[in-house]
Amino acid sequence: MSSLRHFAVILRKDLAMEFRTRDILYPMALFSLLLVVVFSFAFLSDPTRVRDYGPGIIWVTVLFASTVGQNRLFDRERENGCLWAMLLTPASRSAIFAAKATGHFLFTVFMELLTVPLIILFFDLSVPRPGPFLGALLLGTLGLSLVGTLFSAMLMNARMKEVLLPLVTFPLLMPVVIAGVKVTSLAVGAPLAEDVSMWLRFLIGFDMIFAVATLLLFERMIRS
Amino acid sequence: MNKANIIGAGPILAILATAAVLYALYAVFFVAPIEATMGFVQKIFYFHVGSAINMMLAFALCGVAGLVFLVTERAGSRVSRVVDAIGVATAEVGVTLGAIVLVTGPLWARKAWGTWWTWEPRLTLSLMIFLLFLAYLALRAFAGSDRFGRGVAAGLAVIGLPALYFIHFAVQRWGGAHPQVVYKGGLNVPGMKLAFFASVLAMSLVSVALIVIRARQELNNRRLDDLFLSLDAGEGT
């Protein structure tokens, strides 16, 4: 019960600070917008094949932009030794991890609210199956947030953190990208004979396994 | 010293590995017949599969070593030092084996399937293991060589195992259009069987020898660092 309250307090702290400074959301959103523009120029030459690469563009944008968020996620905790102070409080490590991951998840979803409609607009995608489309985005983003938060915390003090983080997380996140692109392609009406629910269950399985794995590793790693 | 004896097995293993490689080469080129459809190129297969099997084993070992490291990791604990050294050794040997797999694989595929690369489950899994090993080594090189840097790399090795399971599953379901290759189609010829097992054994011995030697070198490296630090501290006072 109390760890739920700790979770809420830490999350509220992060959201309040983010709301006032916007130093994660602003770079993330701007970066994703720039990516969309770059992709538009790179791929719009053949408008008839837009359905083939639209889903891929959505996922590459989400993956890249969420990396920007991961890089910044623990900056505030590092700057004044706040993480160690947080660890001294009665809050459990799992509450800290869950709150940070939820924060990252919310920031990324906010970025997606801005970017994904733009991609749909720019690439003139139609979404005949909005349910799986949103489901895949949310489940996939949760996976990105779990893995990203874990390694963001672990690499907090590393030199070259910005470069190392994607090197480490991208191979681990490949299943999310594979399943995400599949579901999104089906949701925008690509003629594939495949089972949407299988891929959604795959994403749920990934999220569940990695929720446990990242939580355990975080508790092991953040030990003073 | 019992421990020193076990670790000192490196040179003996290296000699055994050399003999096994020479014998495997003999079996591959002089005992095994030339395969009917693919011809001479099929001989790539023997060392290719031997490397691939050992690369997977090295990755599993790296993950287990990482797990043991995270559990036992206390300042200066002997076990954590050994598994940490095994982690580096398996990763470096694994990258080497992965490079062999990814160079010989396309050469074989070009002849067998008519294409250099296809997103076939086994190929993709090999590539992803290779990338994870490279990320592991990047962490070891750049994330700091303190307890924390070692821990991050160990964490990656541990979490890499479930990730690979998901990658494998996803890639298997991904295409469906790719031909499922029957690897052991022609292996009922006795000469081929001999060459196959000889080269798998040879690559295993090479891997184990390299891992043992590299792990010992890493342990010595740590000891040297400690000695240097204690010397430094002694001079300061």
Interface residues (C-beta under 8 A of the other chain):
Chain A: V147 L150 F151 M154 L155 N157 A158 R159 M160 V163 L164 L167 V168 P171 L172 M174 P175 I178 A179 K182 M198 W199 F202 G205 F206 I209 F210 A213 T214 L217 R220 M221
Chain B: L70 V71 M128 L131 L132 L134 A135 A138 L139 F142 A143 G144 F148 G149 G151 V152 G155 L156 V158 I159 G160 P162 A163 F166 I167 F169 A170 V171 R173 W174
